Amino acid sequence: MLLIALMGIGLPVAWSFAGVLAYLTFIYDVNLNTLMLQGFRSLNSLVLVALPLFILTGYLMQSGGIAQRIIAFVSRMATGRGGMGTALVLSAAIFGAIAGTATAAIASIGQIMTDPLVARGYPRGRVAALLGISSLLGILIPPSITMILFAVVTRQSVAACFAATIGPAILLIIGLVLYNRFLVGRAFDEIDLPETGSREGFGRVTLKALPALSLPLIILGGIYGGIFTPTEAAAVAAVTALLVGGLIYREFTFRSLGSSFVQAAETTGTIILILLFSFMISRILAFERVPQDLTEAIQSVVTSPIAALLMVNLVLIVAGALMDDVSVTVVIAPLFLPLMIANQVDPVHFAAIVACSVVIGANSPPVAPTLFLSCKITRAPIMQAVMPALGLMGFVAFPVMLITTFWPDLSLAIPRALDLL
């Protein structure tokens, strides 16, 4: 509650964690020097090197023309009823398979696709809602920064956590596309605009997009083909994005390149600070047996595993509505992991449950960080986006979360097939 209160008064997320750490240090009389040493030791992980590299890849895609080529290709592919909405969802999916972050996807896709969608009859609020939900495919489709953090704080295999979210991601993509197609002609009409000027042929658009589309194939093929580790994949992704944007598309300028590095450094710095403070908080909570006590308290009230899973789902959604995905992953997830293990839930399966909950929480009022950012990019009033967002969550995202929770094979089949479990 203290963390939520500090964030509620406008304190930056990292310093809200610092405030919670200071409070716990005071009430439990912890040696701060020893705690700081343990926190820095926890950060000394090769896996965490992937974070800044994947973040940098996202910003390089945005400034190097990669995102624009992906969107142009998908827009030509997605035809028929609800085609433009389908293009937005698929663009977000491909973007997520390269950058692993929602923020960069919203900025890139939103700036390019908002006006064409509005011109074709999509209400601006509905565009913002669809963009907000679709951008979080970057959390589900590997490589995912959220799954890297989950793997680090829960000591799981990064590759296994990546693979666990592929099934839910495919299910979410199908659900979003079908729901959007259902709404076209009922809630709004998608207008076929007459072409103005010459449009490039499909072959030419595809040829231009091939270097951009090769990125997810290189990253995922390399990881699951055993060619390189997720950390090495992050380095390959950043270098490839730099080469594609600079040598093939030639859209980098010194200013845009410098801005990409600065933005990546700022984002990474914030996440690393949150991680440091959360590691230290986790050490205090573990020493005081808070997770174990929480597990025992919940199991004394809730005796059914199904009820326990539903309760954890609810807590994760509420936490996601109040905090960002990083905060939920590094604080709430480790707290409930003992409860999940006590109810025979595989930690890798729990990773997929956490990822699905973030998709819902990040777009849910009152905080709804992803939805607010989407509204800012699409220039949509938040009140016009809330109801469409609730519809997408109620009819698509929440059912996907429940299926993921109660059908473990959806998350575990791919990791098992790849011999990651």
Sine and cosine of phi, psi and omega as CSV:
sin_phi,cos_phi,sin_psi,cos_psi,sin_omega,cos_omega
0.00,0.00,-0.59,0.81,0.01,-1.00
-0.89,0.46,-0.67,0.75,0.01,-1.00
-0.87,0.50,-0.72,0.69,0.00,-1.00
-0.90,0.44,-0.65,0.76,0.01,-1.00
-0.90,0.44,-0.68,0.73,0.00,-1.00
-0.91,0.42,-0.65,0.76,0.06,-1.00
-0.92,0.38,-0.55,0.84,-0.02,-1.00
-0.92,0.40,-0.50,0.87,0.00,-1.00
-1.00,0.05,0.07,1.00,0.11,-0.99
0.99,-0.15,0.12,0.99,0.04,-1.00
-0.95,0.31,0.69,-0.72,0.03,-1.00
-0.82,0.58,0.49,-0.87,-0.12,-0.99
-0.84,0.54,-0.72,0.69,-0.05,-1.00
-0.87,0.50,-0.66,0.75,-0.04,-1.00
-0.98,0.19,-0.35,0.94,0.15,-0.99
-0.91,0.41,-0.66,0.76,0.08,-1.00
-0.89,0.45,-0.63,0.78,0.03,-1.00
-0.89,0.46,-0.62,0.79,0.03,-1.00
-0.90,0.43,-0.66,0.75,0.05,-1.00
-0.90,0.44,-0.66,0.75,0.02,-1.00
-0.88,0.47,-0.69,0.72,0.01,-1.00
-0.88,0.47,-0.65,0.76,0.02,-1.00
-0.90,0.44,-0.73,0.68,-0.01,-1.00
-0.91,0.40,-0.62,0.79,0.03,-1.00
-0.88,0.47,-0.62,0.79,-0.02,-1.00
-0.95,0.32,-0.75,0.67,-0.12,-0.99
-0.97,0.26,-0.43,0.90,0.00,-1.00
-0.98,-0.20,0.00,1.00,0.05,-1.00
0.80,0.61,0.85,0.53,-0.06,-1.00
-1.00,-0.05,0.57,-0.82,0.09,-1.00
-0.96,0.29,0.95,-0.30,-0.11,-0.99
-0.92,0.38,-0.54,0.84,0.00,-1.00
-0.89,0.46,-0.73,0.68,0.02,-1.00
-0.90,0.43,-0.64,0.76,-0.01,-1.00
-0.90,0.44,-0.67,0.74,0.02,-1.00
-0.89,0.45,-0.65,0.76,0.02,-1.00
-0.89,0.46,-0.67,0.74,0.03,-1.00
-0.91,0.41,-0.60,0.80,0.03,-1.00
-0.90,0.44,-0.71,0.70,0.02,-1.00
-0.92,0.40,-0.56,0.83,0.04,-1.00
-0.90,0.43,-0.60,0.80,0.03,-1.00
-0.92,0.39,-0.52,0.85,0.02,-1.00
-0.96,0.26,-0.28,0.96,-0.03,-1.00
-0.98,0.21,0.93,0.38,-0.06,-1.00
-0.78,-0.63,0.75,-0.66,0.01,-1.00
-0.90,0.44,-0.51,0.86,-0.01,-1.00
-0.86,0.50,-0.60,0.80,-0.06,-1.00
-0.93,0.37,-0.27,0.96,0.07,-1.00
-0.89,0.46,-0.44,0.90,0.00,-1.00
-0.91,0.41,-0.47,0.88,-0.06,-1.00
-0.84,0.54,-0.88,0.48,-0.04,-1.00
-0.88,0.47,-0.50,0.86,-0.03,-1.00
-0.94,0.33,-0.69,0.72,0.05,-1.00
-0.93,0.37,-0.61,0.79,0.05,-1.00
-0.88,0.47,-0.71,0.71,0.04,-1.00
-0.87,0.49,-0.65,0.76,0.02,-1.00
-0.84,0.54,-0.68,0.74,0.01,-1.00
-0.87,0.49,-0.70,0.72,-0.01,-1.00
-0.95,0.32,-0.57,0.82,0.05,-1.00
-0.92,0.40,-0.60,0.80,0.07,-1.00
-0.88,0.48,-0.62,0.78,-0.04,-1.00
-0.93,0.36,-0.67,0.74,-0.09,-1.00
-1.00,-0.04,-0.23,0.97,-0.07,-1.00
-0.99,-0.16,0.12,0.99,0.05,-1.00
0.99,0.10,0.05,1.00,-0.03,-1.00
-0.94,0.35,-0.71,0.70,-0.02,-1.00
-0.87,0.49,-0.64,0.77,-0.02,-1.00
-0.89,0.46,-0.65,0.76,0.00,-1.00
-0.93,0.37,-0.62,0.79,0.03,-1.00
-0.89,0.46,-0.71,0.70,-0.02,-1.00
-0.91,0.42,-0.66,0.75,0.01,-1.00
-0.88,0.47,-0.67,0.74,0.01,-1.00
-0.91,0.42,-0.75,0.66,-0.05,-1.00
-0.91,0.41,-0.60,0.80,0.00,-1.00
-0.89,0.45,-0.56,0.83,0.04,-1.00
-0.97,0.22,-0.45,0.89,0.00,-1.00
-0.98,0.21,-0.66,0.75,-0.11,-0.99
-0.99,0.12,0.99,-0.15,0.02,-1.00
-0.88,-0.47,0.06,-1.00,0.02,-1.00
1.00,0.06,-0.20,-0.98,-0.07,-1.00
-0.88,0.48,0.79,-0.62,-0.01,-1.00
0.94,0.34,0.39,0.92,-0.10,-0.99
-0.86,0.51,-0.66,0.75,-0.03,-1.00
-0.93,0.36,-0.62,0.78,0.07,-1.00
-0.91,0.41,-0.63,0.77,0.07,-1.00
-0.88,0.48,-0.65,0.76,0.02,-1.00
-0.88,0.48,-0.64,0.77,0.03,-1.00
-0.89,0.46,-0.72,0.70,-0.03,-1.00
-0.89,0.45,-0.73,0.68,-0.03,-1.00
-0.93,0.37,-0.57,0.82,0.07,-1.00
-0.89,0.46,-0.68,0.74,0.04,-1.00
-0.89,0.45,-0.61,0.79,0.00,-1.00
-0.91,0.41,-0.71,0.70,0.01,-1.00
-0.92,0.40,-0.65,0.76,0.04,-1.00
-0.87,0.49,-0.67,0.75,0.01,-1.00
-0.90,0.43,-0.51,0.86,0.01,-1.00
-0.96,0.27,-0.06,1.00,0.03,-1.00
-0.91,-0.42,-0.74,0.67,-0.16,-0.99
-0.99,-0.15,-0.53,0.85,0.04,-1.00
0.95,0.31,0.38,0.92,-0.01,-1.00
-0.63,-0.78,0.58,-0.82,-0.04,-1.00
-0.99,0.15,-0.57,0.82,-0.10,-0.99
-0.87,0.49,-0.76,0.65,-0.01,-1.00
-0.91,0.42,-0.58,0.82,0.02,-1.00
-0.90,0.43,-0.69,0.72,0.02,-1.00
-0.88,0.48,-0.72,0.70,-0.04,-1.00
-0.90,0.44,-0.72,0.70,-0.06,-1.00
-0.95,0.30,-0.82,0.57,-0.08,-1.00
-0.94,0.35,-0.66,0.75,-0.03,-1.00
-0.88,0.48,-0.69,0.73,-0.03,-1.00
-0.92,0.39,-0.51,0.86,-0.07,-1.00
-1.00,0.04,-0.62,0.78,-0.19,-0.98
-0.98,-0.18,-0.24,0.97,-0.09,-1.00
-0.87,0.50,-0.81,0.58,-0.06,-1.00
-0.89,0.47,-0.69,0.72,0.08,-1.00
-0.87,0.49,-0.61,0.79,0.03,-1.00
-0.92,0.40,-0.70,0.72,0.01,-1.00
-0.90,0.44,-0.65,0.76,0.01,-1.00
-0.89,0.46,-0.44,0.90,-0.01,-1.00
-1.00,-0.06,0.21,0.98,0.15,-0.99
0.98,-0.22,-0.02,1.00,0.02,-1.00
-0.97,0.26,0.81,-0.59,0.10,-1.00
-0.87,0.50,0.63,-0.78,-0.09,-1.00
-0.87,0.50,-0.61,0.79,0.03,-1.00
-0.90,0.43,-0.59,0.81,0.02,-1.00
-0.94,0.35,-0.58,0.81,0.08,-1.00
-0.88,0.47,-0.70,0.71,0.00,-1.00
-0.88,0.47,-0.67,0.74,0.00,-1.00
-0.91,0.41,-0.72,0.70,0.00,-1.00
-0.90,0.43,-0.63,0.78,0.03,-1.00
-0.92,0.40,-0.66,0.75,-0.01,-1.00
-0.88,0.48,-0.72,0.70,0.02,-1.00
-0.94,0.35,-0.71,0.70,-0.08,-1.00
-0.91,0.41,-0.57,0.82,-0.03,-1.00
-0.88,0.48,-0.46,0.89,-0.02,-1.00
-0.98,0.19,0.03,1.00,0.20,-0.98
-0.88,0.47,-0.39,0.92,0.08,-1.00
-0.90,0.43,-0.37,0.93,0.07,-1.00
-0.99,0.15,-0.51,0.86,-0.05,-1.00
-1.00,0.00,-0.61,0.79,-0.04,-1.00
-1.00,0.05,0.83,-0.56,0.00,-1.00
-0.93,0.36,0.49,-0.87,-0.01,1.00
-0.98,0.19,0.64,-0.77,-0.06,-1.00
-0.84,-0.54,0.81,-0.58,0.03,-1.00
-0.89,0.45,-0.63,0.78,0.02,-1.00
-0.88,0.48,-0.65,0.76,0.01,-1.00
-0.95,0.32,-0.51,0.86,0.11,-0.99
-0.89,0.47,-0.71,0.70,0.01,-1.00
-0.90,0.44,-0.68,0.73,0.02,-1.00
-0.87,0.50,-0.71,0.71,-0.02,-1.00
-0.89,0.45,-0.61,0.79,-0.02,-1.00
-0.93,0.36,-0.74,0.67,-0.09,-1.00
-0.97,0.25,-0.35,0.94,0.01,-1.00
-0.95,-0.32,0.02,1.00,0.04,-1.00
0.86,0.50,0.75,0.67,0.06,-1.00
-0.93,-0.36,0.19,-0.98,0.05,-1.00
-0.95,0.31,0.78,-0.63,0.02,-1.00
-0.89,0.45,-0.70,0.71,-0.01,-1.00
-0.88,0.48,-0.62,0.78,0.01,-1.00
-0.92,0.40,-0.67,0.74,0.03,-1.00
-0.91,0.41,-0.62,0.78,0.09,-1.00
-0.84,0.54,-0.77,0.64,-0.09,-1.00
-0.92,0.39,-0.49,0.87,-0.08,-1.00
-0.91,0.41,-0.43,0.90,-0.08,-1.00
-0.99,-0.11,0.00,1.00,-0.02,-1.00
-0.92,0.40,-0.73,0.69,0.01,-1.00
-0.85,0.52,-0.79,0.61,0.06,-1.00
-0.85,0.52,-0.58,0.82,0.01,-1.00
-0.89,0.45,-0.71,0.70,0.02,-1.00
-0.88,0.47,-0.67,0.75,0.01,-1.00
-0.89,0.45,-0.66,0.75,0.00,-1.00
-0.92,0.40,-0.66,0.75,0.03,-1.00
-0.87,0.50,-0.75,0.66,0.00,-1.00
-0.87,0.50,-0.69,0.72,-0.01,-1.00
-0.89,0.46,-0.69,0.72,-0.01,-1.00
-0.91,0.42,-0.67,0.74,-0.01,-1.00
-0.91,0.42,-0.73,0.69,-0.02,-1.00
-0.91,0.41,-0.65,0.76,0.00,-1.00
-0.91,0.42,-0.65,0.76,0.03,-1.00
-0.91,0.41,-0.66,0.75,0.04,-1.00
-0.89,0.45,-0.59,0.81,0.02,-1.00
-0.90,0.43,-0.62,0.78,-0.06,-1.00
-0.96,0.28,-0.49,0.87,-0.02,-1.00
-0.89,0.45,0.83,-0.56,-0.04,-1.00
1.00,-0.04,-0.22,0.98,0.06,-1.00
-0.93,-0.36,-0.88,0.48,0.02,-1.00
-0.99,0.10,-0.47,0.88,0.01,-1.00
-0.31,-0.95,0.23,-0.97,0.03,-1.00
-0.94,-0.34,0.67,-0.74,0.11,-0.99
-1.00,-0.09,0.89,-0.46,-0.10,-0.99
-1.00,0.01,0.70,-0.72,0.13,-0.99
-1.00,0.04,0.96,-0.29,-0.02,-1.00
-0.98,0.18,0.60,-0.80,0.09,-1.00
-0.93,0.38,0.58,-0.81,-0.01,-1.00
-0.94,0.34,0.67,-0.74,0.06,-1.00
-0.90,-0.43,0.85,-0.52,-0.03,-1.00
0.98,0.21,-0.13,-0.99,-0.03,-1.00
-1.00,0.00,0.65,-0.76,0.10,-1.00
-0.95,-0.30,0.64,-0.77,0.02,-1.00
-0.91,0.42,0.56,-0.83,0.03,-1.00
-0.92,0.39,0.32,-0.95,-0.05,-1.00
-0.87,0.49,-0.64,0.77,-0.01,-1.00
-0.89,0.46,-0.65,0.76,-0.01,-1.00
-0.93,0.36,-0.65,0.76,0.03,-1.00
-0.89,0.45,-0.66,0.75,0.00,-1.00
-0.90,0.43,-0.68,0.73,-0.01,-1.00
-0.88,0.48,-0.66,0.75,0.03,-1.00
-0.92,0.38,-0.52,0.86,-0.06,-1.00
-0.99,0.11,-0.28,0.96,-0.09,-1.00
-0.83,0.56,-0.71,0.71,0.03,-1.00
-0.87,0.50,-0.62,0.78,0.02,-1.00
-0.93,0.36,-0.67,0.75,-0.03,-1.00
-0.95,0.33,-0.30,0.95,0.02,-1.00
-0.96,0.30,-0.36,0.93,-0.04,-1.00
-0.86,0.51,-0.80,0.60,0.01,-1.00
-0.89,0.45,-0.54,0.84,0.03,-1.00
-0.91,0.41,-0.66,0.76,0.01,-1.00
-0.91,0.41,-0.71,0.70,-0.07,-1.00
-0.91,0.41,-0.83,0.56,-0.08,-1.00
-0.95,0.32,-0.63,0.77,0.04,-1.00
-0.89,0.46,-0.63,0.78,0.01,-1.00
-0.93,0.38,-0.65,0.76,-0.02,-1.00
-0.92,0.38,-0.81,0.58,-0.10,-0.99
-0.99,0.12,-0.21,0.98,0.12,-0.99
-1.00,0.05,-0.04,1.00,0.03,-1.00
0.98,0.22,0.24,0.97,-0.02,-1.00
-0.97,0.23,-0.67,0.74,0.06,-1.00
-0.52,-0.85,0.28,-0.96,-0.02,-1.00
-0.98,0.20,0.22,-0.98,0.07,-1.00
-0.84,0.55,-0.58,0.81,0.03,-1.00
-0.92,0.39,-0.70,0.72,0.05,-1.00
-0.91,0.41,-0.57,0.82,0.05,-1.00
-0.88,0.47,-0.61,0.79,0.03,-1.00
-0.89,0.46,-0.66,0.75,0.03,-1.00
-0.91,0.41,-0.67,0.74,0.03,-1.00
-0.88,0.47,-0.67,0.74,0.00,-1.00
-0.89,0.46,-0.70,0.72,-0.02,-1.00
-0.91,0.42,-0.70,0.71,0.00,-1.00
-0.92,0.40,-0.67,0.74,0.01,-1.00
-0.90,0.44,-0.68,0.73,0.04,-1.00
-0.88,0.48,-0.63,0.78,0.02,-1.00
-0.91,0.42,-0.69,0.73,-0.01,-1.00
-0.94,0.34,-0.69,0.72,-0.01,-1.00
-0.90,0.44,-0.73,0.68,-0.01,-1.00
-0.93,0.36,-0.54,0.84,-0.08,-1.00
-1.00,0.01,-0.66,0.75,-0.12,-0.99
-0.99,-0.15,-0.52,0.86,-0.04,-1.00
-1.00,-0.08,-0.81,0.58,-0.02,-1.00
-1.00,0.07,-0.42,0.91,0.08,-1.00
0.81,0.59,0.71,0.70,0.00,-1.00
-0.95,-0.31,-0.05,1.00,0.03,-1.00
-0.96,0.28,0.66,-0.75,0.23,-0.97
-0.88,-0.48,0.26,-0.97,0.03,-1.00
-0.86,0.51,-0.58,0.82,-0.01,-1.00
-0.94,0.34,-0.74,0.68,-0.04,-1.00
-0.93,0.38,-0.59,0.80,0.02,-1.00
-0.92,0.40,-0.70,0.71,0.03,-1.00
-0.89,0.45,-0.64,0.77,0.02,-1.00
-0.89,0.46,-0.63,0.78,0.02,-1.00
-0.88,0.47,-0.70,0.72,0.00,-1.00
-0.92,0.39,-0.64,0.77,0.00,-1.00
-0.91,0.40,-0.72,0.70,0.00,-1.00
-0.89,0.45,-0.65,0.76,0.04,-1.00
-0.90,0.44,-0.65,0.76,0.01,-1.00
-0.91,0.41,-0.65,0.76,0.01,-1.00
-0.91,0.42,-0.71,0.70,0.01,-1.00
-0.89,0.45,-0.70,0.72,0.01,-1.00
-0.89,0.46,-0.68,0.73,0.00,-1.00
-0.86,0.51,-0.67,0.75,0.02,-1.00
-0.90,0.44,-0.71,0.70,-0.03,-1.00
-0.91,0.42,-0.66,0.76,-0.02,-1.00
-0.91,0.42,-0.63,0.77,0.06,-1.00
-0.89,0.46,-0.71,0.71,0.03,-1.00
-0.87,0.49,-0.68,0.73,0.01,-1.00
-0.88,0.47,-0.71,0.71,-0.01,-1.00
-0.85,0.53,-0.77,0.64,-0.02,-1.00
-0.91,0.41,-0.61,0.79,-0.02,-1.00
-0.93,0.36,-0.60,0.80,0.08,-1.00
-0.86,0.50,-0.68,0.73,-0.02,-1.00
-0.93,0.37,-0.64,0.77,0.06,-1.00
-0.89,0.45,-0.68,0.73,-0.01,-1.00
-0.88,0.47,-0.59,0.81,0.02,-1.00
-0.90,0.44,-0.66,0.75,0.03,-1.00
-0.91,0.42,-0.74,0.68,-0.02,-1.00
-0.89,0.45,-0.63,0.77,0.02,-1.00
-0.92,0.40,-0.66,0.75,0.00,-1.00
-0.90,0.44,-0.57,0.82,0.00,-1.00
-1.00,0.01,0.09,1.00,0.06,-1.00
0.87,0.50,0.56,0.83,-0.01,-1.00
-0.91,0.41,-0.72,0.69,0.02,-1.00
-0.86,0.51,-0.66,0.75,0.01,-1.00
-0.91,0.42,-0.67,0.75,0.02,-1.00
-0.91,0.42,-0.62,0.78,0.03,-1.00
-0.90,0.44,-0.69,0.72,0.02,-1.00
-0.87,0.49,-0.72,0.69,0.00,-1.00
-0.90,0.43,-0.64,0.77,-0.01,-1.00
-0.91,0.42,-0.68,0.73,-0.01,-1.00
-0.93,0.37,-0.68,0.73,-0.02,-1.00
-0.93,0.36,-0.40,0.92,0.08,-1.00
-0.96,0.28,-0.41,0.91,0.00,-1.00
-0.99,-0.12,-0.68,0.73,-0.04,-1.00
-0.94,-0.33,0.92,-0.38,-0.05,-1.00
-1.00,-0.09,-0.35,0.94,-0.04,-1.00
-1.00,0.01,0.74,-0.67,0.08,-1.00
-0.85,0.53,-0.58,0.81,0.01,-1.00
-0.90,0.44,-0.71,0.71,0.03,-1.00
-0.89,0.45,-0.61,0.79,0.03,-1.00
-0.90,0.44,-0.69,0.73,0.02,-1.00
-0.90,0.43,-0.68,0.74,0.03,-1.00
-0.89,0.46,-0.64,0.77,0.00,-1.00
-0.91,0.41,-0.66,0.75,0.04,-1.00
-0.90,0.43,-0.66,0.75,0.07,-1.00
-0.83,0.56,-0.72,0.69,-0.03,-1.00
-0.90,0.44,-0.71,0.71,0.00,-1.00
-0.88,0.47,-0.67,0.74,0.00,-1.00
-0.90,0.44,-0.64,0.77,0.01,-1.00
-0.92,0.40,-0.72,0.70,0.01,-1.00
-0.89,0.46,-0.69,0.73,0.03,-1.00
-0.89,0.46,-0.65,0.76,0.02,-1.00
-0.92,0.40,-0.47,0.88,0.04,-1.00
-0.97,0.26,-0.32,0.95,-0.05,-1.00
-0.95,-0.30,-0.39,0.92,-0.05,-1.00
-0.76,-0.65,0.25,-0.97,0.04,-1.00
-0.98,0.21,0.19,-0.98,-0.08,-1.00
-0.90,0.44,-0.55,0.84,0.03,-1.00
-0.90,0.44,-0.71,0.70,-0.01,-1.00
-0.89,0.46,-0.69,0.72,0.01,-1.00
-0.88,0.47,-0.68,0.73,-0.08,-1.00
-0.93,0.37,-0.68,0.73,-0.12,-0.99
-1.00,0.03,-0.25,0.97,-0.02,-1.00
-0.93,-0.37,-0.84,0.54,-0.12,-0.99
-0.95,0.31,-0.70,0.72,-0.07,-1.00
-0.85,0.52,-0.77,0.64,0.02,-1.00
-0.90,0.44,-0.47,0.88,-0.02,-1.00
-0.92,0.40,-0.59,0.81,-0.05,-1.00
-0.99,-0.11,-0.08,1.00,-0.02,-1.00
-0.86,0.51,-0.70,0.72,0.05,-1.00
-0.86,0.51,-0.59,0.81,0.03,-1.00
-0.91,0.41,-0.66,0.75,0.02,-1.00
-0.90,0.44,-0.69,0.73,0.01,-1.00
-0.90,0.43,-0.62,0.79,0.02,-1.00
-0.90,0.44,-0.43,0.90,0.02,-1.00
-0.98,-0.20,0.40,0.92,0.07,-1.00
0.86,0.50,0.54,0.84,0.08,-1.00
-0.99,-0.10,0.84,-0.55,0.01,-1.00
-0.90,0.44,0.69,-0.72,0.01,-1.00
-0.83,0.56,-0.56,0.83,0.02,-1.00
-0.94,0.34,-0.60,0.80,0.11,-0.99
-0.90,0.44,-0.64,0.77,0.03,-1.00
-0.89,0.45,-0.54,0.84,0.06,-1.00
-0.85,0.52,-0.68,0.73,0.02,-1.00
-0.92,0.39,-0.61,0.79,0.04,-1.00
-0.89,0.46,-0.70,0.71,0.02,-1.00
-0.88,0.47,-0.70,0.71,-0.01,-1.00
-0.88,0.48,-0.68,0.74,0.02,-1.00
-0.91,0.41,-0.59,0.81,0.01,-1.00
-0.92,0.40,-0.57,0.82,0.00,-1.00
-0.90,0.44,-0.60,0.80,0.02,-1.00
-0.85,0.53,-0.64,0.77,0.00,-1.00
-0.98,0.21,-0.77,0.64,-0.08,-1.00
-0.89,0.46,-0.63,0.78,-0.06,-1.00
-0.93,0.38,-0.25,0.97,0.03,-1.00
-0.92,-0.38,0.17,0.99,-0.07,-1.00
-0.98,-0.22,0.71,-0.70,0.11,-0.99
-0.88,0.47,0.41,-0.91,0.22,0.98
-1.00,0.04,-0.44,0.90,-0.09,-1.00
-1.00,0.09,-0.79,0.62,0.07,-1.00
0.68,0.74,0.88,0.48,-0.12,-0.99
-0.85,0.53,-0.65,0.76,-0.02,-1.00
-0.94,0.34,-0.67,0.74,-0.01,-1.00
-0.90,0.43,-0.65,0.76,0.03,-1.00
-0.89,0.45,-0.68,0.74,0.03,-1.00
-0.90,0.43,-0.65,0.76,0.03,-1.00
-0.88,0.47,-0.66,0.75,0.04,-1.00
-0.90,0.45,-0.61,0.79,0.02,-1.00
-0.90,0.44,-0.69,0.72,-0.04,-1.00
-0.94,0.34,-0.63,0.78,-0.05,-1.00
-1.00,0.04,-0.08,1.00,-0.02,-1.00
0.86,0.51,0.67,0.74,0.00,-1.00
-0.95,-0.30,0.71,-0.71,0.11,-0.99
-0.87,0.48,0.68,-0.74,-0.08,-1.00
-0.86,0.51,-0.56,0.83,-0.03,-1.00
-0.93,0.38,-0.42,0.91,0.05,-1.00
-0.98,0.18,-0.30,0.95,-0.05,-1.00
-0.99,-0.13,-0.33,0.94,-0.12,-0.99
-0.89,0.45,-0.77,0.63,-0.06,-1.00
-0.91,0.42,-0.71,0.71,0.09,-1.00
-0.87,0.49,-0.59,0.80,0.03,-1.00
-0.91,0.41,-0.67,0.74,0.04,-1.00
-0.89,0.45,-0.60,0.80,0.05,-1.00
-0.90,0.44,-0.70,0.71,0.02,-1.00
-0.90,0.44,-0.63,0.77,0.00,-1.00
-0.95,0.31,-0.68,0.73,-0.05,-1.00
-0.93,0.36,-0.62,0.78,-0.09,-1.00
-0.99,-0.13,-0.26,0.97,-0.04,-1.00
-0.82,-0.57,-0.90,0.44,-0.15,-0.99
-0.91,0.42,-0.69,0.73,-0.03,-1.00
-0.92,0.39,-0.70,0.71,0.10,-1.00
-0.86,0.52,-0.62,0.79,0.04,-1.00
-0.89,0.46,-0.64,0.77,0.02,-1.00
-0.90,0.44,-0.69,0.73,0.01,-1.00
-0.91,0.42,-0.66,0.75,0.04,-1.00
-0.89,0.46,-0.68,0.73,0.03,-1.00
-0.88,0.47,-0.65,0.76,-0.04,-1.00
-0.92,0.38,-0.70,0.71,-0.15,-0.99
-0.97,-0.23,0.08,1.00,0.11,-0.99
-0.80,-0.60,0.98,0.17,-0.10,-1.00
-0.83,0.55,-0.54,0.84,-0.04,-1.00
-0.89,0.45,-0.42,0.91,0.05,-1.00
-0.86,0.51,-0.60,0.80,-0.02,-1.00
-1.00,-0.04,-0.52,0.85,-0.16,-0.99
-0.99,-0.12,-0.27,0.96,-0.06,-1.00
-0.89,0.46,-0.72,0.69,-0.04,-1.00
-0.93,0.37,-0.73,0.68,0.09,-1.00
-0.83,0.56,-0.62,0.78,0.03,-1.00
-0.93,0.38,-0.66,0.75,0.00,-1.00
-0.89,0.45,-0.54,0.84,0.01,-1.00
-1.00,0.01,0.11,0.99,0.01,-1.00
0.86,0.51,0.67,0.74,0.02,-1.00
-0.99,-0.17,-0.12,0.99,0.01,-1.00
-0.91,-0.41,0.00,0.00,0.00,0.00
